[in-house]
């Protein structure tokens, strides 16, 4: 293992030599943030996100931006490696093994040290690399950020939710406790600001992975009260928050879906995040770094709307976290770089696997020989040169989600989205251009398209060696794409 790591390090060092002036990078990942949770995507949102909206207006906002998976760890893996998580069976949140009618597929619960992460590439190219917040990419310290290319790690370890909640003491082995009542989101932002002061003279790659807006739902009292008053003023606390139980896995527990954004605590959590993003932007401006700092902003899966308090609504998107519908995988997706990218709104479908090759190219770093990415560089799109037409995007989730989602696979081709259920192989086809809510299955009207997309999806399963549901002891055999 040590020799192998040294070999990879040498490859990275030789391949990642910069070709031009090195822009800084700040990557902001918000846990469980829904597509409809920011004003730039949803002007009617209950939440207040002026700073994220300002960031969106300064760069390219993708209206068809996706997470590679409907839950957290796999998407985080995809950002770090540029690969589909199905290639290593990292297809659920690490430790997720909920059974349903069948047993879930095998789950690999770590990002191997042999993976050449985006942080390792930037590190070898002379960047100071720093990680802040939620990691959730390995079960033990051996797999934490310091071993995956980060010079600095503040708050990143094995757990998904903040173990001590959002107020100090944090119970986090990579984050010292602050004064009583200190808020975690503000603390992580303070750590980023102090790091910017220390590293401002050299190029830096900062990866800020907020724990918010993941449960537990906790926020400063004064902000919670602000949104309770707002809900009352708007009359949002007078109606029914939840709709009919229509998004139900056959044989599963009914899941009611939130229809209205009016959860005061969740709104306060969103605002603490937004204010923190604003503080980082202001700091970059004060340091004279804003023009040549790339800022990326996204989430790891859709908003939580069918479980654990169901604090947000993703409507008109169907479903939410844990679901393969648009509400579970479509994300805020923003890339800003004032010195090279003109502000635009872009409808090209893109995915979290694309951040790795995009940032490498924007930074003028040569691709690493022998290290593959499933993603593509979005630089032509960002510069207004190409729409990347004709590319299929894939999803593979062979698990029963904690939020009620079903095991399945997805292919998006142009405006069309094919959904395949893994319990029985049932297929559904939606046209997202005319049916964003995925309410009308049109597979009967397009048999040839369904056949073509199904063939491509199954070929991709074979390419990535995708795993599928397993039978319970003495139980029936689940569906298999190869019919075996």
N, C-alpha and C positions, 0 to 999 in steps of 0.2 A: 504493500500500500504506500509507504513513504516514497519509494522509487517512482511509483506510478504518478504520485502527486507532483514530484519534482519534474517528471517528464512533461506533464500537462503545463506546469508553470513555465517551463522553458518555451513550449509552443506558444503560450499566451504572450510571453515577453517579446518573442521575436515577431509574432504576427500582429501585435497590437501597437506597434510604434505609430505615433500620430503623423498624419500627412500634412496638417495645417494647424492654425491656431486652435487651441483647445477650448471649446465652450464648456461652461459648468453645466451640471445637471442637477435638478431637484425633482425627484419623483415622489408624488403624493398619492398614497393608496388609502382609501377610506373603507373600512370594514362594513359590509352589508348596506352600503348606500345605494338606493334605487335610482333608476334613470330619471324618474319623475320627481326626485327630491331636490333638484336644483332649479332655480328660476330660469336659467338659460335654456333648459329643456322644457320647462313647464311654467310659463308665466303666471299661471293661476295657483301655483303651489302655496300651501299654508306656511311653509317654511321660508326663512329669510336668508338668502345666500348672496348678498351683493358682491362680496369679494371673489367668490368662485365665478360669478357671472362676469365680473370684470376680467378675470383671467381668461374666461372663454372668449370674450370679445377681443382679447389681445392676440389670439392665436387661431388654430383650426379646431372647431368643435364638430366632432363626428356624430351624426344623428343615428348612425347604425354601428355604434361601437359595442363590442361584446367581450364579456369574460369567457374564458375557455371552458368554464364549468359552472354549474349553478350553486356550488359551495366553495368554501374559502381555500383550503390547502392546494387543491389542484390548480386553481387560477394563479396562486402565488408561485407555484412551481413553473407555470407557463411563462410568467413574466421573467423569472430568474434565468430560465434556460432557453426561451424561445421555442419550446417544444410542446406538442400536445401531451397532456399528462397521461394519456392512455399508453404511451410508449413504455412507461415503467409501472403501469398499474397503480399510479398515484391518483385514483379517480374519485376519491371521497375525502372529506375532511379527515385528517390523520387521527385515527381511533374510531372512526365511524363504521359500525358493522351491524346496523339494525336489520333484522330479517323481516320478511313479509311472507307472501305465499311461497317464495323460494328463499334460499340463502343468497346473500349478495355475492358478487364476484370477489375474488381475492383482492386484498388491498395492500399495497406497499406503502408504508407509513413514514417515509423519509426521502429527502433529496440526497442522493449519493454524493460523496465527496469527489468522485470522478467527474461529475458534471462541471463543465466550465461555465460558471455563472457570469452574468453581465457585470457583476461587481468585480470579479477576477479580471475581466478584460480591461475595465477602466483602471483597476489598481495597477496592472502591469504596464499600462500606458502612462503612468506617472500621476494619476489622480489620487487624492485623498478620498477614501471611501468610508461612508458612515451610515449606519443603520439605526433607526429609531422606531420603537414600538413593537407591533405584533409580528412575530416570525412564523411559528406554527408549521415548520418544515422539517422537523426531526425530533425524535423522542428523547434524545440525551444531548448533553453539552457538546459531544463530538460533532454534532450536526448543526450547531448554532452559527450565527452570522460570522463570528470571528474565524471560523474554519471554512467559510464560503466566499472569502474575498473582501471582507469588510475590516478596515483598520479599527473602526470604532463601533461599539454596539451598546446602545442604551435602550434597555427594555425588551430585547428580543430573546425569547427562549421557546420552550415547547408548547406552552398553553395557548389556546385560542382566545377565550374570554379573559379579561383582566382578573386574576385570581383574588385580588383584594377589592375589586370594584374600582370605581372611578375617583375615589378619594383616598388620600394617604391615611393609613399605611397600605402600600400597594402589594406587598407579599410577592415581589418580583425579584428574582436573583440577579437581574441585570439592571436594576433601577433602585437607587437608594430612596428610602422614604423621605418625603418632604414634611413640612409642618402640617399639623393636623388641619384637615379641611382643604388642603391643596388638591386641585383638580388635575386628573391625569392628562387630559388633552392639552391643557395649558402648560403643564410641566414638560411634556414632550416637545412642545413648541419652544419653550424657553431653552431647552437643551439644544435644539437646532440653531436658535439664534446665537447662543454662545459659541457653538461650533463654527458657525459662519464667520464670526469675529476672528477665530483662531486660524482658519484656513483660507482666508480671503485672498491671500497673495498667490496661492497655487490653485490649479484646477481641482474641482471637487465633484464627487458624485454622491449626493445625499439621497437616501431612500427613506422617506418618512411614511411609516405604515401605522396609521392611527388605529387604536383599538375601537374607538367610537365609529359607527353608531351601534355596534354590537351590544347585545344584552350583557350584563344587567342594565336596565333602563334607569340611569341616574344622571342628574345634572344639577347645577347650582340652583338653589331655591328661587332666587330672584328672577332667573330666566324662566323657570317653570311657571311661576305666577304670571309673568308677562304673557305667556302663550295661553294660559287658562283664561285670562281676561280677553285676549284676542279671539279665542273660540267663542266665548260668550257674546262678544260684540258682533261677530259675524253670524251668530245664530247656529253655529256648527254643533253645539252641544245639545241641540233640541231634537235632532233626528236620529235615525238608525245608522249606526256606523258600519254594520256588517250586512252583506248580501246573502243570497241563498247558497246552499251547500252544493254548488254545481261543479266544483273542481275536485272530484272525489276519485281516488283510485279504486277500481272495482274490488270489493272485499275489504277495503281499508276503512279507517276511521274518518267520518266526515270532517271536512275542513271548511270553516266559514272564512270568507274573504273580506278584508277591510275595504270599504268603498270610499271612505272619506279621510283625508289628511287633517286630523285635528288633535292628535296625541301631544299634549303639552310637554311631556318630558322628552319625547323623541325630538320635537321641534327645538327644544332647548339644547339637546345634544348636537343637532345639526348646526345651530348657531355658534356653539363653542368651536366646532370644527371650522366654520366659515371665518370667524374672527381670527382664528389661528392662521389660516391660509393668508388672510390679509396682512397679518403681522409679518409673515415670511416675505411676502411681496414688498412690503414697506422696507424691510431690512435690506433686501437686495438693492432696492433703489437707493437707500441711504449709503450703501457701500459702493455705489457706482457699478453694480454688477448686473442690473436687470436686463440691459440690452443684450448681453451675451450669455445669459443663463437660460437653458432649455428647462421649461417646467412642464411636467406631465401630471395629469390629474385623472384618476379613475377609481373604480371600485372592484371588489373581488367577486361579487355576485349581486343578484337583484335584492331589492328591498324586502324586508321581512313582513309578510302580509297574511300568512296562513297559520302561524304558530307562535308560541312564546310571547304572547301579548299582542301579536299582530299589529305593531305600532304604526305602520305606514300603509298607504294605498299606492299601488302602481298603475292604476287605471289611466288610460284605456288598455294598458298592457295586461295580459292575462297572467295569473299566477304570481310567484315571487320567489324568494330564496328557496332553493331546493327543487325548483321546477324547471323543466326544459322549455316551457313557454317563454315568451319574450320578457315577461316580468321577472324571470329568474336569471336571465343571462344578458339582457341589454343593459348597458352601463353608461354613466357619464364618461366621456372619452375626449380629453382635451390635450393638445400639444401646442405650447407657445414658445416662440423663440424670436423676439422682436427684431433681431438683426438679420434674420434670414427668412422668416415665415410671415406672409401677409395674412391678416385676419380673414377668415372665411368660415362658412358653414358647409360641411361636406357630407354627402349621403352615401359615399362608398362604404360598403360593409368591411369592417376591420375587426381585429381580435387582439386580445392580450398577448398572443404569441408574437405579434408584430412589433412590440416595443423594443425588444432586444436588437433585431437587425436595424430598426429605424434609428435608435440612439447611437449605435455604433457608427452608422454612416454619417449622421449629423455631426458627430464628434470628430470625423475624419480619421477613424480607426479602421485599419484593414480587417476584413473578416478573418476569423481564425481558421486556418487550414485544418481540415479533418474534423471540424466540429460542425454538426448540422443544426439548422433551424427549420422548423416548420413554418415560421412566420416569414413575412417579406418586409422589406424596407418600405415605409410609407413616404419616404422623402419625395418621390415624384408627385404624390398626391399633395403633400404639404406645400410643394413649390408650384402647384397648379399645372403640372405637366401631364398627368396620367390619372385615370380613374381605377386602374387595376381591374378592368372588366374581365369577366370570365373565370374568376377564381371561386371555387367552392370552399365553404367553411364547414367544419365538422364538430359535433359534440358527441360524447359517449359517457353515459352515467349509469353504470350497471348496479345501482344501489337503490334502497328505499330511504328517501331523505327523512330527516327529523321533522320536516315541515309538511310531509304528506306527498311529496313528489314521487312519480313513478320511475322505475328503471327504463331507460330508453336511449335511443340514438337520434341524432338530428343532422340533416344536411341543409344548408342554405345555399341556393343557387339563384343569383339575381334577386327578384322579388319573391321567389317561391321558397317555401320551407317545408321539408318532409320530416315528419316525426314518426319514429318506429318504436313501438312498445316491446320491451324485452320479455314480458311474461308470455305473450302469445304471437308476437310478430305483426300485430295489427299496424296498419299504416294510416297516416292522416296527412293531407296536403293543404297548405294555406297559402294564399297570396297576400303577402304583408303590405303590398301597395294599396290594396283595397279592403283589407281585413286585418288591420293591425292587432285587433283583439283576439284573433284566432278563434272565431266562433263558427265559421263556415268551412266545413271539410269539402274540398273540391276534387278529391281523388278520382271520383267516377267520371268527371268531365275531362280528365287529362291522363288517361291510362298509359300512353307512351312516355310522358314526362315522368310519371311515377316509376315506371319500370327503369328508365334511364337513371333517375336519381337513386333508386334503391340499389342498382348495380354499382354505382359509384360509391355509395355509402358502404356497401359490403366489401368492395375492393379496398377501401380505406381501413376497415376493420382488420383485414388481413395484413395490410401494410404495417400497421402499428401493433399487430399481435394483440388485438383487443380481447379482453376477458368478459365473460357473461355470467348470468345467474347460474346458481348451482342447486341441485335437488337437495331437499332435506332427507334425512335417513328414512328409507322406506316410502318416500314421497314420489310424486310424479316428476318426470323430467321436464325441465323448462325448455322453451323454444331456443333454437340455435339458428344463426343466419345461414349456416351451411347445411341445415336440415338434419344434422347428425344428433 
